[in-house]
């Protein structure tokens, strides 16, 4: 049955299930009585939906609470073991794979290192190596946790670069800084990873998955709009205008901050990433006479730079070269933040990624000073800039959220369980007229 606004009864039922699942997920345990005002549904609708979800094993009882003048009310919660998700972070130095239950409790994890000592940075992201790491990692976490692949709601993967959709092969990655030129990643994974065809892949930009995680569970909770910055070897960002919906990845690191400036990893000149990414930061320190430790990864080298600039021992003089480079970097980042403020006027700017978290709150205070100086006064006075709260693993959590969000949007039904929607009578008649001419 189709309603006047084009929605069917089935659409309405799915939306009701989604509303109940989301409220139980984010605010539960809740009683049936509490679910009514929390979802806007009638008590009858709540009872019907809860009965379905309990029968399907998605919702379970979780004790009871006393009620005013009546019998105790039974509390309900999401059943943790009713589904699992895998989150994958294709990062700068490693590929991290984690298996979660429906409540995002980690069941197993593994990491596979990427080459860090090659003179060609593109070697680090050799497609066959990354696909092999994902194949081996998925098999390992499922085996470690004793979880059957059929229980997976999907595999979410955060990658560097722009992700496009191919109607035949799925997600295609355009990673100019990693040497990925239209890589059909989803097709390659389907051909390589031993998972049932019914298990969907959700592949997206790493900054976008970070943004999803921070908005759902981290420093973005309660905000209606935010820009979440991923600061690692390079820099990227995700713009969020719907706290429950997917954000939009933007190539913020390739915003131009200097005409005919330093050469960026992407091949262009003057990009923010050429000055503010961890790779560029360490290179600029080296060029200025600093001595990053040889043969180490970027995380270790950045730790050494911060230790040199801000020695723990009060009797040790700071490294003036490291301090100068960090101050210049703060100004470049502040100018980049000012652009985000002027363009999007967000409530919050959240900084995540291993390098952003390693630089820490004192460095961010300096960045905020420059951002306020360079941005328009009105939006700058209304934005809150802070570190993310989910730590360096947030991209993996956000990647796992991708299949979870789709599961909720389907009302708690897997993709293969969706039956073909019956078409209204007019559809075949009108389309038939077009085909006959």
C-alpha positions as CSV (number, residue, x, y, z in Angstrom):
1,X,0.0,0.0,0.0
2,X,1.4,3.4,-1.1
3,X,0.5,6.5,0.9
4,X,0.0,10.0,-0.5
5,X,3.5,11.0,0.2
6,X,4.9,8.1,-1.7
7,X,5.9,6.0,1.3
8,X,4.6,2.5,1.6
9,X,3.4,0.7,4.7
10,X,6.6,-1.3,4.5
11,X,8.6,2.0,4.6
12,X,6.7,3.1,7.7
13,X,7.4,-0.3,9.4
14,X,11.1,-0.1,8.6
15,X,11.3,3.5,9.9
16,X,9.6,2.5,13.2
17,X,12.1,-0.4,13.6
18,X,15.0,2.0,12.9
19,X,13.7,4.5,15.5
20,X,13.4,1.9,18.2
21,X,16.8,0.3,17.4
22,X,18.6,3.6,17.4
23,X,17.1,4.8,20.7
24,X,17.9,1.5,22.4
25,X,21.4,1.6,20.9
26,X,22.3,5.1,22.0
27,X,20.2,5.6,25.1
28,X,19.3,2.0,26.3
29,X,18.5,0.1,28.3
30,X,15.0,1.6,28.1
31,X,11.5,0.3,28.9
32,X,8.7,0.1,26.4
33,X,7.0,3.0,28.3
34,X,10.1,5.2,27.8
35,X,10.5,4.2,24.1
36,X,7.2,5.9,23.3
37,X,8.2,9.6,23.9
38,X,11.8,8.8,22.9
39,X,10.8,7.7,19.4
40,X,7.5,9.6,19.0
41,X,5.7,6.3,18.4
42,X,2.4,5.2,19.9
43,X,2.5,2.6,22.7
44,X,0.9,0.1,20.2
45,X,3.5,0.7,17.6
46,X,6.3,0.3,20.2
47,X,4.8,-2.9,21.4
48,X,4.6,-4.4,17.9
49,X,8.1,-3.3,16.9
50,X,9.6,-4.6,20.2
51,X,7.8,-7.9,19.8
52,X,9.3,-8.3,16.3
53,X,12.8,-7.4,17.4
54,X,12.8,-9.7,20.4
55,X,11.5,-12.6,18.3
56,X,14.4,-12.0,15.8
57,X,16.9,-11.9,18.6
58,X,18.0,-8.3,18.0
59,X,16.6,-7.0,21.3
60,X,16.7,-8.7,24.8
61,X,15.5,-8.0,28.3
62,X,18.0,-6.3,30.6
63,X,16.4,-6.3,34.1
64,X,13.7,-4.0,35.4
65,X,13.1,-0.7,37.1
66,X,10.4,0.4,39.6
67,X,7.6,2.5,38.3
68,X,5.5,5.1,40.2
69,X,2.6,3.2,41.7
70,X,2.7,0.2,39.3
71,X,4.6,-3.0,38.7
72,X,8.2,-2.8,37.7
73,X,8.9,-2.0,34.0
74,X,11.1,-4.4,32.0
75,X,14.2,-2.8,30.4
76,X,15.3,-3.6,26.9
77,X,18.6,-3.4,25.2
78,X,20.3,-4.4,21.9
79,X,21.5,-8.0,21.9
80,X,25.3,-7.7,21.6
81,X,25.8,-11.0,19.8
82,X,23.1,-10.6,17.2
83,X,25.5,-9.4,14.6
84,X,29.2,-8.5,14.0
85,X,31.1,-6.0,11.9
86,X,34.7,-5.8,10.8
87,X,36.4,-2.4,10.6
88,X,39.6,-1.9,8.6
89,X,41.9,1.1,8.7
90,X,44.4,1.3,5.8
91,X,46.7,3.7,7.6
92,X,50.1,5.2,7.0
93,X,52.3,2.5,8.6
94,X,49.9,-0.4,9.0
95,X,46.6,-2.0,8.1
96,X,44.5,-2.6,11.2
97,X,41.6,-5.0,11.2
98,X,39.2,-5.3,14.1
99,X,36.1,-7.5,14.7
100,X,33.2,-6.0,16.8
101,X,29.9,-7.2,18.1
102,X,26.8,-5.2,17.5
103,X,27.5,-2.9,20.5
104,X,31.1,-2.2,19.2
105,X,32.8,-4.3,21.8
106,X,36.1,-5.5,20.3
107,X,36.2,-9.3,19.8
108,X,39.5,-9.5,18.0
109,X,42.1,-7.4,16.3
110,X,45.3,-7.7,14.2
111,X,47.7,-5.4,12.4
112,X,49.8,-5.9,9.3
113,X,52.8,-3.5,8.8
114,X,53.3,-1.5,5.6
115,X,56.7,-0.8,4.2
116,X,58.2,2.4,5.8
117,X,61.8,2.3,4.5
118,X,61.2,2.4,0.8
119,X,62.5,5.5,-1.0
120,X,59.3,5.6,-3.0
121,X,56.3,6.4,-0.7
122,X,53.9,4.8,-3.2
123,X,55.5,1.4,-2.5
124,X,54.0,1.6,1.0
125,X,50.5,1.3,-0.5
126,X,51.2,-1.4,-3.1
127,X,47.6,-2.6,-3.9
128,X,48.4,-6.3,-3.8
129,X,50.0,-6.0,-0.4
130,X,47.1,-4.1,1.1
131,X,44.5,-6.5,-0.3
132,X,46.6,-9.4,1.0
133,X,46.8,-7.8,4.5
134,X,43.0,-7.4,4.5
135,X,42.5,-11.0,3.3
136,X,44.7,-12.4,6.0
137,X,43.5,-10.1,8.7
138,X,39.8,-10.8,8.1
139,X,40.4,-14.5,8.3
140,X,42.5,-14.1,11.5
141,X,40.0,-12.1,13.5
142,X,37.1,-14.4,12.6
143,X,39.2,-17.4,13.5
144,X,40.4,-15.8,16.8
145,X,36.9,-14.9,17.9
146,X,35.3,-18.1,16.6
147,X,32.8,-16.1,14.6
148,X,31.2,-17.5,11.4
149,X,31.5,-15.2,8.4
150,X,27.8,-15.5,7.9
151,X,27.2,-13.5,11.1
152,X,28.9,-10.4,9.6
153,X,26.7,-7.4,8.8
154,X,29.5,-6.1,6.6
155,X,33.1,-5.0,6.4
156,X,33.9,-1.3,6.6
157,X,37.2,0.0,5.3
158,X,38.7,3.5,5.7
159,X,41.2,4.4,3.0
160,X,43.2,7.5,2.0
161,X,41.9,9.2,-1.2
162,X,38.6,9.8,-3.0
163,X,36.2,6.9,-3.2
164,X,33.8,6.7,-6.2
165,X,31.2,4.1,-7.0
166,X,31.2,1.9,-10.0
167,X,27.8,0.3,-10.8
168,X,29.5,-3.0,-11.7
169,X,32.6,-3.3,-9.5
170,X,31.6,-1.3,-6.5
171,X,34.0,1.1,-4.7
172,X,36.9,2.5,-6.7
173,X,39.7,4.5,-4.9
174,X,41.5,7.5,-6.4
175,X,44.5,8.1,-4.1
176,X,46.8,10.5,-5.8
177,X,49.2,10.7,-2.8
178,X,49.4,6.9,-2.5
179,X,49.7,6.1,-6.2
180,X,46.2,4.5,-6.4
181,X,44.8,5.5,-9.8
182,X,41.2,4.2,-10.0
183,X,41.9,1.1,-8.0
184,X,38.8,-1.2,-8.1
185,X,39.3,-2.1,-4.4
186,X,35.9,-3.6,-3.8
187,X,36.2,-5.9,-6.8
188,X,39.7,-7.0,-5.8
189,X,38.6,-7.7,-2.2
190,X,35.6,-9.8,-3.4
191,X,38.0,-11.8,-5.6
192,X,40.5,-12.3,-2.8
193,X,38.8,-12.4,0.6
194,X,37.0,-15.6,1.6
195,X,33.6,-14.2,2.6
196,X,30.1,-15.1,1.5
197,X,28.8,-12.9,-1.5
198,X,26.0,-11.7,0.8
199,X,28.5,-9.8,3.1
200,X,28.7,-6.2,1.9
201,X,31.8,-4.0,1.7
202,X,31.6,-0.4,2.8
203,X,34.7,1.5,1.6
204,X,35.1,5.2,2.3
205,X,37.6,7.9,3.0
206,X,39.4,7.5,6.3
207,X,38.6,11.0,7.5
208,X,34.9,10.2,6.9
209,X,35.0,7.1,9.0
210,X,36.8,9.1,11.7
211,X,34.1,11.7,11.6
212,X,31.3,9.1,11.9
213,X,33.0,7.6,15.0
214,X,33.5,11.0,16.7
215,X,29.9,12.1,16.0
216,X,28.3,8.9,17.2
217,X,30.5,8.1,20.3
218,X,33.2,10.8,20.7
219,X,33.7,14.6,21.0
220,X,31.0,15.3,18.4
221,X,28.1,14.0,20.4
222,X,25.4,16.6,20.8
223,X,26.7,18.8,17.9
224,X,24.5,19.4,14.9
225,X,27.5,20.3,12.7
226,X,31.2,19.7,12.8
227,X,34.4,19.3,10.8
228,X,36.5,16.4,11.9
229,X,40.1,16.6,10.9
230,X,42.3,13.6,10.4
231,X,46.0,14.6,11.0
232,X,48.4,11.8,10.2
233,X,51.1,11.5,7.6
234,X,48.9,13.8,5.6
235,X,45.8,15.8,6.5
236,X,42.1,15.4,5.6
237,X,38.7,16.3,6.9
238,X,35.1,15.3,7.0
239,X,32.2,17.8,7.1
240,X,29.2,16.7,9.1
241,X,25.8,18.5,8.9
242,X,23.6,15.6,10.2
243,X,24.9,14.1,13.5
244,X,23.4,10.7,12.6
245,X,24.0,10.8,8.9
246,X,27.2,10.2,6.9
247,X,29.6,13.1,6.6
248,X,31.2,14.3,3.4
249,X,35.0,13.8,3.0
250,X,36.8,16.8,1.7
251,X,40.4,17.0,0.4
252,X,41.3,19.7,2.9
253,X,45.0,18.8,2.8
254,X,45.2,19.9,-0.8
255,X,43.8,23.4,-0.1
256,X,46.4,25.9,-1.4
257,X,48.2,27.9,1.4
258,X,51.1,29.2,-0.7
259,X,51.2,30.0,-4.4
260,X,54.2,28.2,-6.0
261,X,55.0,26.8,-2.6
262,X,56.5,23.4,-1.5
263,X,55.8,20.4,-3.6
264,X,53.1,18.2,-2.1
265,X,52.9,14.4,-2.3
266,X,50.0,14.8,-4.7
267,X,52.4,16.5,-7.2
268,X,51.0,20.0,-6.9
269,X,52.6,23.0,-5.1
270,X,51.6,24.9,-2.0
271,X,49.1,22.4,-0.5
272,X,48.4,22.6,3.2
273,X,49.6,18.9,3.4
274,X,53.0,20.0,2.1
275,X,53.5,22.1,5.3
276,X,51.3,20.5,8.0
277,X,51.2,16.7,7.4
278,X,53.5,14.7,9.7
279,X,55.6,13.6,6.7
280,X,56.1,17.2,5.6
281,X,56.7,18.4,9.2
282,X,59.5,16.0,9.7
283,X,61.0,16.8,6.3
284,X,61.0,20.5,7.1
285,X,62.7,19.9,10.4
286,X,65.4,17.9,8.6
287,X,65.8,20.7,6.0
288,X,66.2,23.2,8.8
289,X,69.1,21.3,10.3
290,X,67.1,19.0,12.7
291,X,68.0,15.3,13.1
292,X,65.0,13.0,13.0
293,X,66.1,9.5,14.1
294,X,67.1,7.4,11.1
295,X,65.3,4.1,10.2
296,X,62.2,4.8,12.3
297,X,58.6,5.3,11.4
298,X,56.9,8.7,11.4
299,X,55.3,8.2,14.8
300,X,58.6,7.5,16.5
301,X,60.3,10.4,14.6
302,X,57.5,12.9,15.6
303,X,57.9,11.8,19.2
304,X,61.6,12.6,19.0
305,X,60.8,16.0,17.5
306,X,58.4,16.9,20.2
307,X,60.8,15.7,22.9
308,X,63.5,17.9,21.4
309,X,61.2,21.0,21.3
310,X,59.6,20.4,24.7
311,X,62.1,18.5,26.8
312,X,60.8,16.9,30.0
313,X,63.9,17.9,31.9
314,X,63.6,21.6,32.9
315,X,67.4,21.9,32.8
316,X,67.6,20.9,29.1
317,X,67.4,23.7,26.5
318,X,64.6,23.2,23.9
319,X,65.7,22.5,20.3
320,X,65.2,26.0,18.7
321,X,65.0,24.5,15.2
322,X,62.2,22.1,16.2
323,X,60.3,24.8,18.0
324,X,60.5,27.1,15.0
325,X,59.2,24.5,12.6
326,X,56.4,23.5,15.0
327,X,55.4,27.2,15.4
328,X,55.3,27.6,11.6
329,X,53.2,24.4,11.3
330,X,50.7,25.7,13.9
331,X,50.3,28.9,11.8
332,X,49.7,26.9,8.6
333,X,47.2,24.7,10.4
334,X,45.5,27.7,11.9
335,X,45.1,29.3,8.5
336,X,43.6,26.0,7.3
337,X,41.2,25.9,10.2
338,X,40.2,29.4,9.4
339,X,39.2,28.3,6.0
340,X,37.1,25.5,7.4
341,X,35.4,28.0,9.8
342,X,34.7,30.5,7.0
343,X,33.4,27.9,4.6
344,X,31.3,25.7,6.8
345,X,30.7,27.7,10.0
346,X,30.6,24.5,12.1
347,X,29.8,24.2,15.8
348,X,32.9,22.2,16.4
349,X,36.2,21.3,14.8
350,X,37.6,18.1,16.2
351,X,41.2,16.9,15.6
352,X,42.0,13.2,15.4
353,X,44.5,11.0,13.8
354,X,47.7,9.7,15.4
355,X,49.7,12.9,14.7
356,X,47.0,15.3,15.9
357,X,46.7,13.4,19.1
358,X,50.4,13.1,19.6
359,X,50.9,16.9,19.1
360,X,48.3,17.3,21.8
361,X,46.3,20.0,23.5
362,X,49.1,22.7,24.0
363,X,50.0,22.6,20.3
364,X,46.3,22.8,19.5
365,X,45.9,26.0,21.6
366,X,48.5,27.7,19.4
367,X,46.6,26.5,16.3
368,X,43.4,27.9,17.7
369,X,45.0,31.3,18.3
370,X,46.0,31.5,14.6
371,X,42.6,30.2,13.5
372,X,40.8,33.0,15.5
373,X,43.2,35.6,14.0
374,X,42.6,34.5,10.4
375,X,38.9,33.6,10.4
376,X,35.8,35.8,10.3
377,X,34.9,37.0,13.8
378,X,31.3,35.9,13.9
379,X,31.8,32.2,13.0
380,X,35.1,32.0,14.8
381,X,33.4,33.1,18.1
382,X,30.9,30.3,17.8
383,X,33.1,27.3,17.0
384,X,34.7,25.0,19.6
385,X,38.0,23.5,18.6
386,X,39.2,20.4,20.5
387,X,40.9,17.0,20.2
388,X,38.9,13.9,19.4
389,X,38.2,11.6,22.3
390,X,38.3,8.1,20.7
391,X,42.1,7.8,20.3
392,X,44.2,6.7,17.3
393,X,41.9,3.7,16.6
394,X,38.9,5.8,15.8
395,X,39.2,5.2,12.0
396,X,38.7,1.5,12.6
397,X,35.7,2.1,14.8
398,X,34.2,4.5,12.3
399,X,34.8,1.9,9.5
400,X,32.8,-0.7,11.5
401,X,30.0,1.9,11.9
402,X,29.4,2.0,8.1
403,X,27.7,-1.5,7.9
404,X,26.1,-0.8,11.3
405,X,24.5,2.4,10.1
406,X,23.1,0.6,7.0
407,X,21.8,-2.2,9.2
408,X,19.9,0.4,11.3
409,X,18.6,2.2,8.2
410,X,17.2,-1.1,7.0
411,X,15.3,-1.5,10.3
412,X,17.6,-4.2,11.6
413,X,17.4,-6.4,8.5
414,X,20.3,-7.6,6.4
415,X,20.6,-6.6,2.8
416,X,19.8,-10.1,1.5
417,X,16.7,-10.3,3.6
418,X,15.1,-7.3,1.8
419,X,12.4,-8.7,-0.5
420,X,11.7,-7.0,-3.8
421,X,9.3,-4.2,-3.3
422,X,6.0,-4.8,-5.0
423,X,5.5,-2.0,-7.6
424,X,2.2,0.0,-7.8
425,X,-0.1,-0.8,-10.7
426,X,0.7,2.5,-12.5
427,X,4.4,1.8,-12.7
428,X,4.2,-1.1,-15.1
429,X,1.5,0.5,-17.2
430,X,3.3,3.9,-17.6
431,X,6.7,2.3,-18.2
432,X,5.1,0.0,-20.7
433,X,3.9,3.0,-22.7
434,X,7.4,4.3,-22.9
435,X,8.8,1.0,-24.1
436,X,6.2,0.7,-26.9
437,X,7.1,4.0,-28.6
